[in-house]
């Protein structure tokens, strides 16, 4: 749980609510904490989503599972527990 005060997806309005819709997992509807951290600065969330989409969808020569495996290995190497 983040120690940064965040706004939940049910309280979000306007631009933040729209960004949360885009950031939610399409299968579960859940919003990851890493995305909610941006609630104080929606422009940061928009930038995060743009980067994520560019990385995860911007290399047509790699399948989605390959991109996710790369992300997993990088996270493990960086000691990320998320």
C-alpha positions, 0 to 999 in steps of 0.5 A, a space after each residue: 500500500 502506498 503512503 502517498 494519499 491517492 484518490 480511488 477510482 470511484 471518487 475520481 472525476 473528469 480527466 482523472 476518471 477518464 484516465 483511470 478507465 484507460 488504466 484499469 485492467 480490462 478483465 478485472 476492472 482493477 486499478 493498480 496502485 502504481 496508477 493510483 499514485 498519479 491521482 494527484 497529478 493526472 498529467 503524470 498518469 497520462 504520461 505513464 500510460 503513454 509510455 506503457 502503451 508505447 513499450 507494450 504495444 509499440 514493438 510489433 516484432 515481439 508478442 505480448 507474452 515476450 514483452 511481459 517476460 522482458 518486463 518481469 526479468 527487468 523488474 526482478 533484476 531491479 529488485 522490484 517487488 511490485 
